[in-house]
Each structure stands twice: as structure tokens, then as C-alpha cells.
Amino acid sequence: MHICFATSEAVPFAKTGGLADVCGALPCEIARLGHSATLVMPAYRGTMHRGQAVQSTEFELQVPVGNKLVTAEILSSKLPDSEVTVYLIRQDEYFDRDGVYGEQGIDYEDNCERFVFFSRAVLQLIQRADLNVDLIHAHDWTTGLIPALLKIEFDDCDRLSRIASLMTVHNLAYQGTFWHWDMLLTGIDWKYFNWQQMEFHGELNLLKTGLVFADALNTVSPTYAEEIQSAPLGCGLEAVLSDRRGVLSGIINGVDYATWNPAKDPYLATTYCTDSYGEGKRVCKRALQREFGLEMAPDRPLIGFVGRLAGQKGFDIALPVMQAWAERQDVQWVILGTGDRGIEKKLQQLARENPGRIGVVIDFSEPLAHRIEAGADLFLMPSEYEPCGLNQLYSLKYGTLPVVHATGGLADTVIGADEKSLATGMATGFSFDAYNRSELARTLEQALALYDERPEIWKQMIETAMQQDWSWRASAVRYSSLYEQTIARHHATVPIT
């Protein structure tokens, strides 16, 4: 098979979130399974300076956008440590900017035009470069137009009509909705602007477009695939997804253990593995307490958080617990992230009022994220919803037990401590079902009681967690099977001549 990945971001070329991690890793694993993989993404301002050699190609495209033709230059590179070709669509008017989707929290006004252009450029590139693609793996709303173009405009094109499409939703909350007159930019007939296909409450919805027209749909965990078929996590598209449930599946994202592995992590005070985590985590905890200016208390439980500071990540229930516990609970907290300014200010105030007990860094630092994973005892992920989540997978590998709301990928990857899972040695963390502050507090209290009173159980949980395998290899095998099924389904409806 030859799989073409169409994405708005991929590590190391551009990253705003987990989508980039997936698209930087999955193509390489697909190639290691013996398939051909190509990745296509925009050439942003910073893309050429991410450590990978970038060359010009002989290809130049003339891409129709609305009533004009837009010129694109095609550059090429490779994903690191692989032979996966990356084609970079260079169009400086659209992509030579500081941000990927916007700046200072405000989306670019021409995002619809930018990604209509990109979607059309992907298909034109496949023709121009004579790529023998079997399936296009489209990711999120920025590529949602591609499945529609394949079905509507290229159904009689010998090369493109043979290409199947898979649409992956990484976070259904981001849908690419634009005013209805932007339909003109797509070049698609107005008859498709209806409630069953491209229209959503009077607006153009590019994610819905992809969900309707793709041969198959998937998302980044089995539980999330179920959750989005009903409100509220369906975000208004639950009827579309439920109607297509026969071709909807969920596959957990993988972890790059070459990067996230305490046995060889260059960012840690000391490395450790399953056989040496006791001393290793003690050293890392001491270093983390020092780095955050916390009291040097080796036996005091330390709770860590890394990620976006937003209500969706559970801060509407976590902040009240932190405030209530600040003085009466013998526990420390370290927080790393950026996001909602109100949450940032409340966390900074808590840190000022509780020196030595709460440490907050409003920033994103990859090295510090690794050190929190290694030095904390518990990792906090009480997300209201979480399509997949990666930090809980890192935490398992680092022997830092996750505390999670049982939703999406968190429910699929963390086995909560209860009577049965503890008795069988299967527990890898702590989870709660009802999303509220009292349930979070109760679950944290359960975790602290085990930490203080049952060290042998705690030790067993750490060892079970560290032995979990959430590598990309396992996920890639599942994707390979999904690709084969999708191609076969497509060929059954589009005869191959």
C-alpha cells in the first residue's frame, strides 16, 4: 500500500498539539511495516529551520481557489530517521506567518481559504508528481475538503478515483466552521451546501464535510469513538457520526519510546528503569523540588501536571481542590503549561500564597515536561473530555501514576485502582467517573492513602504501569489493517479499470 498523509502539522516541521506528534510518528511506523508512506503539509515560516534538510523540487502548482489561480512551490524533505518523503506546499501569502492557525489566540480570518488551497494542492500534487497513492489519510478539519473533492470532482479521474480516504478526528471540538459565502472558495457546487453534507447551522463546516464524504472515519481512542456519537461530546455532529458508525473506529495513539523513556532520557537528573526506579525517582523528585523551589521533602507526595491550562483539561474542578488542600493537605504540586489567562493568574496566585508547596511555570518546556514526568509521584489528568491523551502514557512509562477522569483515551489506557484491579495486580493509576470536584478529591485521597499506608501496593502499581506497551508499533499495525479494509471497501464501490 501507498498511504499519503495530509496534515496541517507534523513534528519536527510544525507543532501546536498532539496532531503533530501523530503525523510525525505514524508514517514512519507504517513504512517500517513495509508500506510506502508520503506526508504532505504546508511550508510555514519556521518549517525550513527545524533540523531537517529541505530541497526544492521541479514541481510548481496552479491551484484554483474560488475564482483565482494560486501558485504553489513544492519543497521536499524527510521525516527524521526514515525514508518517508515529506512534500511541503509553499505559498508564502498563506503560510509565511508567525502562527499555524492564528496568533495571540485569534484565528486568521482567511483560514478557510488557506486550507481550501492546501486541500486542493494535495490532490494536484499527487497527480503532478505521479504518486501511486492507494489511500489518503486526512487529519482534522484542515483537510476535510479532500474526501469531498475525491468524491465530487474526481470520481471520473482515472488516477484519483481509485484513491480511498480515511478521515481521522483528533478533537471534534475544532470543526473549521466559516460563513456560508466561503462555500464559493471551495469551488464545489452549491447543491452540496445542505444539512446532510457541508452545511452546519447555516455555516460551512469543513470537518463535517470530511466526515460525510470519507470512505472511513476514525478517532484516537475506542471510547472517544463511542462518546462522540451522542451529546455533548458529539459537539453537534453526533447524528452524522452515529449515522456512519459502521465505518467509524478508534485507535489509540502511540508513544515514541525513543524520546519518552526514563532509561535513556537526557533531560533527567538520573535515568532509571523498572529495576532501578526506586532510587531513580527519588533523585529525580529531589531535583524537581529544587527546580520549582519546593521544600525538600522526599516522602511528601508530589502531584504533577503538564499541558494546556484550560477548562477542558479539568481546571474547573482541579483548582478548587488545590485551593482547599493548599494548607490542610501535606502534598506538593508542580504545574507546567500555558492557556487561559484566568487560570494562569489563579495558579500563579496559589503558588505565591503557598511557597514551597506549589510550583507553577507558565510556559512550555519539553525538558521540564520530562522532568515532571520523572519526578512526580502522581500525574493529574482530570480532563472533562480527552480524545486520546499522551501524558498519561508518558506517565505510565515513567512510573508516575496517573489520576484521570474516565473519558476517551484516558478510560482506554489507565486501569483505575479498585478492589479487583489491586487484587489481580492490574491497576496502573486512579480514575473517577463523575466529572466533579468531590469525585476528583475522593480519588486523590484514595491515591494518597495508598501512597502513605500501602507501599507494597504502590510499588506493584508502578511496576505494572512501567511494563505497559503503548508504542507506535502496535497502533501502526491496527492502522495498517484499517487502511486495507478501507481500500477494499472503496474498490468495491469504484471499479478499478
NORMO-V388188 format. One record per residue. N is the residue number from 1. RES is the residue in one small letter. SS is DSSP state (H for helix, E for strand, C for the rest). BURIAL is I if it has 24 or more other C-alpha atoms within 12 Angstrom, else O. D_FIRST is the distance of its C-alpha to the first C-alpha in whole Angstrom. Layout:
BEGIN
N | RES | SS | BURIAL | D_FIRST
N | RES | SS | BURIAL | D_FIRST
END
This chain:
BEGIN
1 | m | C | I | 0
2 | h | E | I | 4
3 | i | E | I | 6
4 | c | E | I | 10
5 | f | E | I | 13
6 | a | E | I | 16
7 | t | C | I | 19
8 | s | C | I | 23
9 | e | C | I | 23
10 | a | E | I | 21
11 | v | C | I | 23
12 | p | C | I | 25
13 | f | C | I | 25
14 | a | E | I | 26
15 | k | C | I | 27
16 | t | C | O | 29
17 | g | C | I | 28
18 | g | H | I | 25
19 | l | H | I | 23
20 | a | H | I | 23
21 | d | H | I | 22
22 | v | H | I | 19
23 | c | H | I | 18
24 | g | H | I | 19
25 | a | H | I | 18
26 | l | H | I | 15
27 | p | H | I | 12
28 | c | H | I | 14
29 | e | H | I | 13
30 | i | H | I | 10
31 | a | H | I | 10
32 | r | H | O | 12
33 | l | C | O | 10
34 | g | C | O | 9
35 | h | C | I | 5
36 | s | E | I | 6
37 | a | E | I | 8
38 | t | E | I | 11
39 | l | E | I | 14
40 | v | E | I | 17
41 | m | E | I | 20
42 | p | E | I | 24
43 | a | C | I | 26
44 | y | C | I | 29
45 | r | C | O | 32
46 | g | C | I | 32
47 | t | H | I | 28
48 | m | H | I | 29
49 | h | H | O | 31
50 | r | C | O | 29
51 | g | C | O | 29
52 | q | C | O | 26
53 | a | C | O | 26
54 | v | C | I | 26
55 | q | E | O | 26
56 | s | E | O | 26
57 | t | E | O | 24
58 | e | E | O | 25
59 | f | E | I | 24
60 | e | E | I | 26
61 | l | E | I | 26
62 | q | E | I | 28
63 | v | E | I | 27
64 | p | E | I | 29
65 | v | E | I | 31
66 | g | C | O | 33
67 | n | C | O | 36
68 | k | E | O | 35
69 | l | E | O | 32
70 | v | E | I | 31
71 | t | E | I | 30
72 | a | E | I | 28
73 | e | E | I | 27
74 | i | E | I | 24
75 | l | E | I | 24
76 | s | E | I | 21
77 | s | E | I | 21
78 | k | E | I | 19
79 | l | C | I | 19
80 | p | C | O | 21
81 | d | C | O | 21
82 | s | C | O | 17
83 | e | C | O | 15
84 | v | C | I | 14
85 | t | E | I | 15
86 | v | E | I | 17
87 | y | E | I | 18
88 | l | E | I | 22
89 | i | E | I | 23
90 | r | E | I | 27
91 | q | C | I | 30
92 | d | H | O | 33
93 | e | H | O | 35
94 | y | H | I | 32
95 | f | H | I | 31
96 | d | C | O | 33
97 | r | C | O | 35
98 | d | C | O | 36
99 | g | C | I | 34
100 | v | C | I | 30
101 | y | C | I | 32
102 | g | E | O | 35
103 | e | E | O | 38
104 | q | C | O | 41
105 | g | C | O | 39
106 | i | E | O | 40
107 | d | E | O | 36
108 | y | C | O | 36
109 | e | C | O | 38
110 | d | C | I | 35
111 | n | H | I | 32
112 | c | H | I | 31
113 | e | H | I | 31
114 | r | H | I | 30
115 | f | H | I | 26
116 | v | H | I | 27
117 | f | H | I | 27
118 | f | H | I | 24
119 | s | H | I | 22
120 | r | H | I | 22
121 | a | H | I | 22
122 | v | H | I | 18
123 | l | H | I | 18
124 | q | H | I | 20
125 | l | H | I | 18
126 | i | H | I | 15
127 | q | H | O | 17
128 | r | H | O | 20
129 | a | C | O | 17
130 | d | C | O | 15
131 | l | C | I | 12
132 | n | C | I | 9
133 | v | C | I | 8
134 | d | C | I | 6
135 | l | E | I | 8
136 | i | E | I | 11
137 | h | E | I | 12
138 | a | E | I | 16
139 | h | E | I | 19
140 | d | C | I | 22
141 | w | H | I | 25
142 | t | H | I | 24
143 | t | H | I | 21
144 | g | H | I | 22
145 | l | H | I | 23
146 | i | H | I | 19
147 | p | H | I | 18
148 | a | H | I | 22
149 | l | H | I | 22
150 | l | H | I | 18
151 | k | H | I | 21
152 | i | H | I | 24
153 | e | C | O | 24
154 | f | C | I | 21
155 | d | C | O | 20
156 | d | C | O | 22
157 | c | C | O | 20
158 | d | C | O | 18
159 | r | C | I | 15
160 | l | H | I | 15
161 | s | H | I | 16
162 | r | H | I | 13
163 | i | C | I | 11
164 | a | E | I | 11
165 | s | E | I | 13
166 | l | E | I | 14
167 | m | E | I | 17
168 | t | E | I | 18
169 | v | E | I | 22
170 | h | C | I | 24
171 | n | C | I | 27
172 | l | C | I | 28
173 | a | C | I | 32
174 | y | C | I | 30
175 | q | C | I | 29
176 | g | C | I | 30
177 | t | E | I | 33
178 | f | E | I | 35
179 | w | C | I | 38
180 | h | H | O | 38
181 | w | H | O | 38
182 | d | H | I | 35
183 | m | H | I | 34
184 | l | H | I | 35
185 | l | H | I | 33
186 | t | H | I | 29
187 | g | C | I | 30
188 | i | C | I | 29
189 | d | C | O | 32
190 | w | H | O | 35
191 | k | H | O | 34
192 | y | H | I | 31
193 | f | C | I | 34
194 | n | C | O | 35
195 | w | C | O | 35
196 | q | C | O | 32
197 | q | C | I | 29
198 | m | C | I | 30
199 | e | E | I | 34
200 | f | E | I | 35
201 | h | C | O | 39
202 | g | C | O | 39
203 | e | E | I | 37
204 | l | E | I | 33
205 | n | E | I | 31
206 | l | H | I | 27
207 | l | H | I | 26
208 | k | H | I | 27
209 | t | H | I | 26
210 | g | H | I | 22
211 | l | H | I | 23
212 | v | H | I | 24
213 | f | H | I | 21
214 | a | C | I | 18
215 | d | C | I | 16
216 | a | E | I | 16
217 | l | E | I | 18
218 | n | E | I | 19
219 | t | E | I | 21
220 | v | C | I | 22
221 | s | C | I | 24
222 | p | H | I | 25
223 | t | H | I | 28
224 | y | H | I | 28
225 | a | H | I | 25
226 | e | H | I | 29
227 | e | H | I | 31
228 | i | C | I | 30
229 | q | C | I | 30
230 | s | C | O | 34
231 | a | C | O | 37
232 | p | C | O | 37
233 | l | C | I | 34
234 | g | C | I | 32
235 | c | C | O | 34
236 | g | C | O | 35
237 | l | C | I | 31
238 | e | H | I | 32
239 | a | H | O | 32
240 | v | H | I | 29
241 | l | H | I | 27
242 | s | H | I | 29
243 | d | H | O | 29
244 | r | C | I | 25
245 | r | H | I | 25
246 | g | H | O | 23
247 | v | H | I | 20
248 | l | E | I | 21
249 | s | E | I | 20
250 | g | E | I | 21
251 | i | C | I | 19
252 | i | C | I | 22
253 | n | C | I | 21
254 | g | C | I | 21
255 | v | E | I | 24
256 | d | C | I | 23
257 | y | C | I | 26
258 | a | C | O | 26
259 | t | C | O | 28
260 | w | C | I | 29
261 | n | C | I | 31
262 | p | C | I | 35
263 | a | C | I | 35
264 | k | C | O | 34
265 | d | C | I | 35
266 | p | C | O | 37
267 | y | C | I | 38
268 | l | C | I | 40
269 | a | C | I | 44
270 | t | C | I | 43
271 | t | C | I | 40
272 | y | C | I | 39
273 | c | C | I | 37
274 | t | C | I | 38
275 | d | C | O | 41
276 | s | C | O | 43
277 | y | H | I | 42
278 | g | H | I | 45
279 | e | H | O | 47
280 | g | H | I | 44
281 | k | H | I | 44
282 | r | H | I | 48
283 | v | H | I | 47
284 | c | H | I | 45
285 | k | H | I | 46
286 | r | H | I | 50
287 | a | H | I | 48
288 | l | H | I | 46
289 | q | H | I | 50
290 | r | H | O | 51
291 | e | H | I | 49
292 | f | C | I | 49
293 | g | C | I | 53
294 | l | C | I | 53
295 | e | C | I | 56
296 | m | C | O | 55
297 | a | C | O | 55
298 | p | C | I | 53
299 | d | C | O | 53
300 | r | C | I | 53
301 | p | E | I | 50
302 | l | E | I | 47
303 | i | E | I | 45
304 | g | E | I | 42
305 | f | E | I | 40
306 | v | E | I | 38
307 | g | C | I | 36
308 | r | C | I | 37
309 | l | E | I | 40
310 | a | C | I | 40
311 | g | H | I | 41
312 | q | H | I | 38
313 | k | H | I | 38
314 | g | C | I | 41
315 | f | H | I | 44
316 | d | H | I | 46
317 | i | H | I | 46
318 | a | H | I | 46
319 | l | H | I | 49
320 | p | H | O | 51
321 | v | H | I | 51
322 | m | H | I | 51
323 | q | H | I | 54
324 | a | H | O | 56
325 | w | H | O | 55
326 | a | H | I | 56
327 | e | H | O | 59
328 | r | H | O | 59
329 | q | C | O | 56
330 | d | C | I | 56
331 | v | E | I | 52
332 | q | E | I | 51
333 | w | E | I | 48
334 | v | E | I | 46
335 | i | E | I | 44
336 | l | E | I | 41
337 | g | E | I | 40
338 | t | C | I | 40
339 | g | E | I | 40
340 | d | C | O | 43
341 | r | H | O | 46
342 | g | H | O | 48
343 | i | H | I | 47
344 | e | H | I | 47
345 | k | H | O | 50
346 | k | H | I | 51
347 | l | H | I | 49
348 | q | H | I | 51
349 | q | H | O | 54
350 | l | H | I | 54
351 | a | H | I | 53
352 | r | H | O | 56
353 | e | H | O | 58
354 | n | C | I | 57
355 | p | C | O | 57
356 | g | C | I | 56
357 | r | C | I | 54
358 | i | E | I | 51
359 | g | E | I | 49
360 | v | E | I | 47
361 | v | E | I | 45
362 | i | E | I | 44
363 | d | C | O | 41
364 | f | C | O | 38
365 | s | C | O | 38
366 | e | H | O | 35
367 | p | H | O | 37
368 | l | H | I | 40
369 | a | H | I | 37
370 | h | H | I | 36
371 | r | H | I | 40
372 | i | H | I | 40
373 | e | H | I | 37
374 | a | H | I | 39
375 | g | H | I | 43
376 | a | C | I | 43
377 | d | C | I | 44
378 | l | E | I | 42
379 | f | E | I | 39
380 | l | E | I | 40
381 | m | E | I | 37
382 | p | C | I | 39
383 | s | C | I | 37
384 | e | C | I | 38
385 | y | C | I | 34
386 | e | C | I | 31
387 | p | C | I | 28
388 | c | C | I | 26
389 | g | C | I | 29
390 | l | C | I | 28
391 | n | H | I | 32
392 | q | H | I | 32
393 | l | H | I | 29
394 | y | H | I | 31
395 | s | H | I | 34
396 | l | H | I | 33
397 | k | H | I | 32
398 | y | C | I | 36
399 | g | C | I | 38
400 | t | C | I | 39
401 | l | E | I | 39
402 | p | E | I | 38
403 | v | E | I | 40
404 | v | E | I | 38
405 | h | E | I | 38
406 | a | C | I | 36
407 | t | C | I | 34
408 | g | H | I | 30
409 | g | H | I | 28
410 | l | H | I | 32
411 | a | H | I | 32
412 | d | H | I | 29
413 | t | H | I | 29
414 | v | C | I | 33
415 | i | C | I | 35
416 | g | E | I | 39
417 | a | C | I | 42
418 | d | C | O | 44
419 | e | H | O | 46
420 | k | H | O | 44
421 | s | H | O | 41
422 | l | H | I | 44
423 | a | H | O | 45
424 | t | C | O | 42
425 | g | C | I | 41
426 | m | C | I | 38
427 | a | C | I | 39
428 | t | C | I | 37
429 | g | E | I | 39
430 | f | E | I | 41
431 | s | E | I | 40
432 | f | E | I | 42
433 | d | C | I | 41
434 | a | C | O | 43
435 | y | C | I | 43
436 | n | C | O | 46
437 | r | H | I | 48
438 | s | H | O | 50
439 | e | H | I | 47
440 | l | H | I | 46
441 | a | H | I | 49
442 | r | H | O | 50
443 | t | H | I | 46
444 | l | H | I | 47
445 | e | H | I | 50
446 | q | H | I | 49
447 | a | H | I | 47
448 | l | H | I | 50
449 | a | H | O | 52
450 | l | H | I | 49
451 | y | H | I | 49
452 | d | H | O | 53
453 | e | H | O | 54
454 | r | C | O | 51
455 | p | H | O | 50
456 | e | H | O | 49
457 | i | H | I | 47
458 | w | H | I | 45
459 | k | H | I | 45
460 | q | H | I | 43
461 | m | H | I | 41
462 | i | H | I | 40
463 | e | H | I | 39
464 | t | H | I | 37
465 | a | H | I | 35
466 | m | H | I | 34
467 | q | C | I | 32
468 | q | C | I | 30
469 | d | C | O | 26
470 | w | C | I | 24
471 | s | E | I | 22
472 | w | H | I | 19
473 | r | H | I | 17
474 | a | H | I | 18
475 | s | H | I | 17
476 | a | H | I | 13
477 | v | H | I | 13
478 | r | H | I | 14
479 | y | H | I | 12
480 | s | H | I | 9
481 | s | H | O | 11
482 | l | H | I | 12
483 | y | H | I | 8
484 | e | H | I | 8
485 | q | H | I | 12
486 | t | H | I | 12
487 | i | H | I | 9
488 | a | H | I | 11
489 | r | H | I | 14
490 | h | H | I | 14
491 | h | H | O | 13
492 | a | H | O | 17
493 | t | H | O | 19
494 | v | C | I | 17
495 | p | C | O | 18
496 | i | C | O | 15
497 | t | C | O | 18
END
